[in-house]
């Protein structure tokens, strides 16, 4: 403990158990104190040195009575270290727990340490050994210091350490690349967190700095409040996502703790979360090997790059501080307020499927290499209202937006423009070969198609948005980027080739393998009096059989994210 710590400020009780939010939806400065399950805390802090020994966590310490808290070695409800299935699991191995830690697994909300005053010496015993008032306080301060160090030692030994940003770059997906760089003009706000965490400033200098802006003071407070919150659950798969109707407050707290721990480095937070955030359940090398020989080589390369490096293919861009503040002050398009129910539902869906990272909106000014684009709602008659990310919007003629920094010339070519023609041509040829059989049509839609392809973590912050009081960092491609469709096209084309390859009798065993799903399909039974319109062959359309009389595989024609199939009853199931 630093020498400037006194008995008065060593352990202080937060009387208002809350985590404040400082900006409303219109970016006006407001202070509110919503109740929070992880807020009640006792923490140690000094007014002059932010990097003093780690405070007793608000999420793991509960005061009992008015005595100073001490960890009870006989407590029996600390949770074991949760296991992670992400690709960077080896980076999350903590140090060995204490010998007495053999505890059952409670819920995340139960991550608290019991407190007992038993091991704290009574004040009267300290007075008897202190002949003068000057000598009285010294043993007390020393005792409190040793108590806090004892607490911190146990927390550190039990919870271990988080992987560094450098270690996280070894994550297989989205490693730093020469083709993926987005830099915004650096300002003092971007280095403030490093300054607050250091011991460079004196007490007076620290106080003067925090008094210059209310968010500076709030950042300093947040560093203390969140420094011991366990955010490792972010790297675990959310198995209850299907029933999630709102974003859990504890999850927002964990994201805040993570970004503060990694000093506002977005790429490190994305890599730490792993799992669905970076498609870590996929093995690009294995997928590439299985696609070879079935899918054209250029498409195999597109798929491998998308799953290993990330999207877009190339972005090397810079943005000025003036450009950042112009977009931040503009906010969103007015249409975003027309359907608040749709907006909230969409945000919950995006978060539970791990498409975005949510953070408090007041952090935007402190995050380096960030760009915030407006969002709006497109309303078309006969279609569902759709929320769009306006990556082409210019606040002023001299402004720069994400679609200025990326170009389709660096991306895979688009094929879906001919999907309708190819689909109708196949139906015509089916009728030539099967003049008296009904032709069944099939259409399947890929949910969240663009989001399947993840951004390279180093450039994800260039596609951010600020909605409903939160800053949203997308990990999957946004709907509105001029390269989103191109990067998904490689995935769609590979799927077309594989599906067509498996639609031959050689793979009829797949029908039995997936019988539980296929039996749910119902088929239209036409009237026996139905008369079919005939099609006639010509030099370009000769039916669906080759020169040797072998039936051609059923083609799959994908328009963006909609896959269209057509075939007769005996073949549609296999297709």
C-alpha positions, 0 to 999 in steps of 0.5 A: 500500500502506498505511504499516503494511504490513511486509516480514514480512506483505506477502506470506504463504503460505497453508500449508494450501490450503483454504477452511474450512466452519464449520457442519455440517448441524445448524448446529453450529460445526465447522472443516474443511479440504477440499482445493480446486483454487483454494486454493493462494495467495499473498496480501497482507494487513494485520491492521489494514486489510481494504481494503488493495490487492487481494491476489494471487489464490489462483486466479491465482498459484502460488509458485515456490520461496521467492522473492517472486512477480512476474508474468512479462510473457512468460507465454503462457497467460492466458485471454481474456475469456470471452464472455457471452450474457446480457442484461446482457453490455454491463455485463460488458465489461472494460477493454482487455487488456495488449498481450502478452495473446494466449492460448489458452483453457484450462479454468476450473481453469487460470485462474492467472498464472505467477510468475517471480522474474526481475524481483525485485532480488537482496537482496544488491544492496539491502544494498550500497546500504543503509548502515544497518539502518534504511535497509536495510528501506526499499528492500525494503518499497518494492520489494515495494509496487511489485511488488504494485501492478504485479501488481494493475495487471495483474490489474485491466487484464486482468480489468476490473471487475464491474458495480455493483449500481446498473448491474445494476438496469437488467437488463430482468427484475425491476427494483425495484418498489413491489409487491416488497419484503421487509425483515428487521430490520437487525442488526449482522451485516448491516453487518459486511461494509461495516465490514470492507471500510472503513478505519474501524477501527484495527488494535486495534479490528479485532482486538477485533471479530474476536475477538468471534465466530469467524464474524466472523474467518472472514468477514474471512478469506473476504473476502481469500481470495475477493476476486480469484476470477473469478466471471464464468463464473456468467453463462455458460450451463452447456452440460454440465448434462445430464451433471452428477452433482454440484455442481462445487466451483469453482462453489460457490467462484464463488458465494461470491466473487460474494456477497462482492463484492456485499456479501451483496446477493442481488438483485445476484448473481441479476441478475449471473448472468443467463441461465436465472436470470432467463429472459433468453433470453425476450423478454417484449415479443415474446411479448406481441405474438405472444399478442395476438389468440390468447390472452385479454387478461387472460392475456397481461397475466399472462404479461407480468408474470411474464416481465418483473417476476417473481413473486409479483404483490405482496409487501410484507412485513417480518420481525423478527430474532427471527422469523429466528432462530427459523426458523434454529434450528428447521432442517428437518423430521425427514423430510428425513433419511429419504432423503439420496439423494433430497435430494442428487439433488434439490439437484444437479438444482436447481442444474444447471438454474439454479433455485437459488443455493448458498452456504455456510450460515454466511453466513445470519446476514450476509445482509440481508432473508433468511428460511429456511423448513424443508424436508421429504419427503412420503411417499404410498403409490403415489406418488414421495417428494417434497421440499417447501418448507414455506412455511406452517410456524409455529415458534410461534403468533406466527411469520410465514412466506412464505405469510403475506406473500403472498395468492392474492387478488393473483394470477391466478385458477385454472382447472385445477380444472375441467380433468378435467370439460372433458377428459371432456366433450370425450371424450364429444363426440368419441364422438358425432361419431366413433362407430366410431373409436378415441379416443387420449389424450395427456398431457405433463408440464411439468418444473419447471413452477413454477420456470419463473416466476422470483421478482423478485430483490428478494424471492427471499431470502424463500423460502430454505432450508438443506439439506445444509450449504448455503444455497439461494436460489431464483430460480424459484418453490418447490413449497409457496408459496401463489402458485406455482400461480397464477403458473404458471397464466397460462403454462399457460393461454396454452399451452392457447390457443396449442396449440388454435389451432395444432391446425387444418388451417390449420397442417398445415405444422407436422407436416412441420416437426417430423416428426423428433419426431412419427415417434417416437410409436407408436399402439395398434392395436385389434382389429377385433372391438372394439365401442365404447360409443356416446354420445348427443347432447343440448342441451349435447353435440352433438359436435365440429362447429359449426353450419356443419359445421366441426371444432372445434379440439382443446382442451388441458386442463392440470391444474397441469403436466399437459396432457391431449389427446384426439382421433382418429388423423387429428387427434391428431398435429396436436393 
